[in-house]
Amino acid sequence: MRTLHKRLNGICFALLFAVCTVVLLSAISVLPTSAADDLPRLVDMADLLSDSEESDLSDLLDGISERQQVDVVVVTVDSMEGETAVVYADDYYDYNGYGFGDRRDGILLLISMEERDWCISTRGYGITAFTDAGQEYISEQFVSDLSAGDYAEAFTNFAKLCDDFITQAKTGEPYDVNNLPPGSFEPVWGLLTALAIAFVISLIVTGFMKGQLKSVHSQFAADNYIKQGSMQLTKKNDLFLYKHVDRRKKPENNSSNHSNHSNRSSSSGGSRTHRSSSGATHGGSRGKF
């Protein structure tokens, strides 16, 4: 009887263990996956931030990533160890397992202090949310802070812009060439305003100077500026110097049209992509600060 009781207990325990295992695996399978659980979304190997700045930025990146289900990552290094910025950024993203879901959705900003490089790598939904024009707009907002050494401000601006861009993309119209955030042309309008003000000031100044010339009046000919008898014209002839002829080649029928179509296609928006060393598809951009 005791032996039978032990066997029944063993069977019940085994069944209970099997049921718990199935439930646990099912729960894990429905959770969004991101390697940020193992590796932080802020990796400051170049030590550009203070402890408090690291803590604040990590919280910001984690909050955005988990709420949007798109990893937003910042990595700083002293050297890329001989790799290009694009290769280093893509490989760091891929081989550290960043990205949510099967498509590994996310965006990574790499900063290398060796040659003062910055590089953005996108993958999965990150390619959709961050078009080439969008990345150019984002970089224009943080590169000046990088150049000034205000790294915390640069990374904070990057993170908040990523949040806005992901939210916009989820409406079905990602920010792109003809759909950039409001205020993206403020520098141009500022320049035009400054030029207009300068033009008005110059008119006022020249008008005032003109009013001071009481003894000078406009003349319709140059006779009054020549002293009588001071110049005598003794000889006159015409000398032919050169001629200029413009020649324009007649446009080709198909090849030129194809070339123009290619140029329009390259500037029509969207994201250019490439393959990383792991075989994954990435978008991205790069530059110097």
C-alpha positions in Angstrom: 0.0 0.0 0.0 2.8 2.4 0.9 4.6 1.6 -2.4 1.3 2.4 -4.3 0.9 5.6 -2.4 4.5 6.7 -3.3 3.8 5.9 -7.0 0.6 7.9 -7.0 2.4 10.9 -5.4 5.2 10.6 -8.0 2.7 10.5 -10.9 0.8 13.5 -9.5 4.0 15.5 -9.1 5.2 14.7 -12.6 1.8 15.8 -14.1 1.8 19.0 -12.0 5.4 19.8 -13.2 4.4 19.1 -16.8 1.4 21.4 -16.6 3.4 24.2 -14.9 6.1 23.9 -17.6 3.6 24.2 -20.4 1.9 27.2 -18.8 5.2 29.0 -18.3 6.4 28.4 -21.8 3.1 29.6 -23.2 3.3 32.8 -21.1 6.9 33.4 -22.3 6.0 32.9 -25.9 3.3 35.7 -25.9 5.6 38.3 -24.3 7.4 40.8 -26.6 11.0 39.8 -26.8 13.9 42.3 -26.6 17.5 41.7 -25.6 17.4 44.9 -23.6 16.3 42.7 -20.7 19.9 41.4 -20.7 21.8 44.3 -22.2 20.9 47.9 -21.4 19.6 50.3 -24.0 22.3 52.8 -23.0 25.8 51.5 -23.4 28.2 54.4 -22.6 31.6 52.7 -23.1 33.2 56.1 -24.0 32.1 57.4 -20.6 30.5 60.6 -22.0 27.8 60.9 -19.3 27.7 61.3 -15.6 26.1 58.7 -13.4 22.9 60.8 -13.0 22.7 61.5 -16.7 23.1 57.8 -17.5 20.3 56.9 -15.0 17.9 59.5 -16.5 18.7 58.6 -20.1 18.4 54.8 -19.4 14.9 55.3 -17.8 13.9 57.4 -20.8 15.1 54.9 -23.4 13.5 52.0 -21.5 10.2 53.8 -21.1 10.0 54.7 -24.8 11.1 51.2 -26.0 8.7 49.3 -23.9 5.7 51.6 -24.5 6.3 51.7 -28.3 7.5 48.1 -28.6 10.4 49.4 -30.7 13.9 49.3 -29.2 15.6 52.8 -29.0 19.3 52.3 -28.2 22.3 54.6 -27.7 25.9 53.2 -27.8 29.1 55.2 -27.3 32.6 53.8 -27.9 36.1 55.2 -28.0 37.0 53.2 -31.1 35.3 51.0 -33.7 38.3 48.8 -33.9 38.9 49.3 -37.6 35.3 48.7 -38.7 33.2 51.3 -40.5 30.5 53.0 -38.6 27.7 51.2 -40.5 29.2 47.8 -40.0 29.9 48.4 -36.3 26.4 49.8 -35.6 24.6 47.0 -37.6 26.6 44.2 -36.0 26.2 45.7 -32.5 22.5 45.7 -32.9 22.3 42.2 -34.5 24.7 40.2 -32.4 23.5 41.7 -29.1 20.0 40.7 -30.0 18.3 44.1 -29.9 14.8 44.5 -31.3 11.2 43.6 -30.5 9.4 40.7 -32.1 10.3 38.5 -35.1 11.4 41.5 -37.2 13.6 42.8 -34.4 12.1 46.3 -34.5 14.3 49.1 -33.4 16.8 51.9 -33.9 20.4 52.3 -32.6 22.5 55.5 -32.4 26.2 54.8 -32.4 28.8 57.5 -31.3 32.5 56.8 -31.9 34.9 59.3 -30.4 38.0 58.1 -32.3 37.0 59.9 -35.6 33.9 61.7 -34.2 31.5 59.5 -36.1 27.8 59.1 -35.5 25.7 56.4 -37.2 22.1 55.4 -37.1 21.1 51.7 -37.7 17.4 50.8 -38.1 15.8 47.4 -38.4 12.3 45.9 -38.8 9.6 48.5 -38.1 12.5 51.0 -37.4 13.1 51.1 -41.2 9.5 52.1 -41.7 9.3 54.7 -39.0 12.7 56.3 -39.7 12.9 57.2 -43.4 16.1 58.7 -44.9 14.5 62.2 -44.8 13.4 61.5 -41.2 16.9 60.5 -40.1 18.3 63.6 -41.7 15.9 65.7 -39.8 16.6 63.9 -36.5 20.4 64.2 -37.0 20.1 68.0 -37.6 18.5 68.3 -34.1 21.3 66.5 -32.2 24.6 66.9 -34.1 25.1 70.5 -32.9 24.9 69.3 -29.3 27.3 66.5 -30.0 29.8 69.0 -31.5 29.4 71.2 -28.4 30.1 68.3 -26.1 26.6 68.4 -24.6 26.0 64.6 -25.0 23.2 64.3 -22.5 21.1 66.9 -24.4 22.0 65.3 -27.7 20.9 61.8 -26.6 17.8 63.1 -24.9 16.7 64.9 -28.0 17.4 61.8 -30.1 15.2 59.6 -27.8 12.3 62.1 -27.7 12.3 62.5 -31.5 12.4 58.7 -31.9 9.3 58.5 -29.7 7.5 61.1 -31.9 8.5 59.5 -35.1 7.3 56.0 -34.0 4.0 57.5 -32.9 3.6 59.3 -36.2 4.4 56.1 -38.2 1.7 54.2 -36.4 -0.9 56.6 -37.9 0.1 55.2 -41.3 2.0 58.3 -42.5 5.6 58.1 -41.3 7.6 61.4 -41.4 9.2 61.7 -44.9 10.3 64.1 -47.6 6.9 65.9 -47.9 5.7 65.2 -44.4 8.4 66.3 -41.9 7.6 67.6 -38.4 6.3 71.2 -38.0 9.2 73.7 -37.6 11.6 71.8 -39.8 12.0 74.9 -42.1 12.3 77.4 -39.3 16.0 78.0 -40.0 15.2 78.9 -43.6 12.5 81.3 -42.6 14.8 82.8 -40.0 17.4 83.4 -42.7 14.8 85.0 -45.0 13.6 87.3 -42.2 17.1 88.4 -41.4 17.8 89.2 -45.0 14.6 91.2 -45.3 15.4 93.2 -42.2 19.0 93.9 -43.5 17.5 95.0 -46.8 15.2 97.5 -45.1 18.0 98.9 -42.9 20.2 99.3 -46.0 17.4 101.3 -47.8 17.1 103.6 -44.8 20.8 104.2 -44.5 21.4 104.8 -48.2 18.3 107.1 -48.3 19.7 109.1 -45.4 23.1 109.4 -47.1 21.5 110.4 -50.4 19.6 113.2 -48.6 22.9 114.7 -47.4 24.2 115.3 -51.0 22.9 118.8 -51.4 25.4 120.0 -54.0 25.1 117.0 -56.3 22.3 116.4 -58.8 21.7 113.7 -61.3 22.7 114.5 -64.9 21.4 113.0 -68.2 24.7 113.2 -70.0 28.4 113.3 -69.2 29.1 116.7 -70.8 29.0 118.6 -67.5 31.8 116.4 -66.2 34.3 117.3 -69.0 36.3 120.5 -68.9 35.9 122.4 -72.1 38.9 121.9 -74.5 40.5 119.2 -72.4 39.8 116.4 -74.8 40.0 116.2 -78.5 39.1 113.1 -80.5 41.5 112.6 -83.4 40.9 109.1 -84.6 38.1 106.5 -84.5 37.9 102.9 -85.6 36.1 99.6 -84.9 38.0 96.5 -83.7 36.4 93.1 -83.9 37.5 91.1 -80.9 35.8 87.6 -80.9 32.6 85.8 -81.4 30.8 83.2 -79.2 28.6 80.3 -80.5 26.5 78.1 -78.3 26.0 74.5 -79.4 23.5 72.2 -77.6 23.3 68.5 -78.1 19.8 67.3 -79.1 18.4 65.2 -76.2 18.5 61.4 -76.6 15.1 59.7 -76.6 15.2 56.9 -74.0 18.4 57.0 -72.1 18.0 60.6 -70.7 14.4 59.9 -69.7 15.5 56.8 -67.8 18.2 58.8 -66.1 15.8 61.5 -65.0 13.4 58.9 -63.7 16.2 57.3 -61.6 17.0 60.6 -60.0 13.4 61.3 -59.1 13.1 57.8 -57.6 16.1 58.3 -55.4 14.7 61.5 -54.0 11.0 60.4 -53.7 11.3 59.4 -50.0 11.3 56.1 -48.1 14.3 54.2 -46.7 17.3 52.9 -48.5 18.4 49.5 -47.1 21.4 47.2 -47.0 22.4 43.8 -45.7 24.5 43.5 -42.5 27.1 40.8 -42.0 24.4 38.6 -40.3 22.3 38.8 -43.4 19.6 41.1 -41.8 18.1 44.1 -43.6 19.0 47.5 -42.1 18.4 51.1 -42.9 20.5 53.9 -41.6 22.6 57.0 -42.0 25.9 58.4 -40.8 28.0 61.5 -40.4 30.6 63.4 -38.5 30.3 65.8 -35.5 
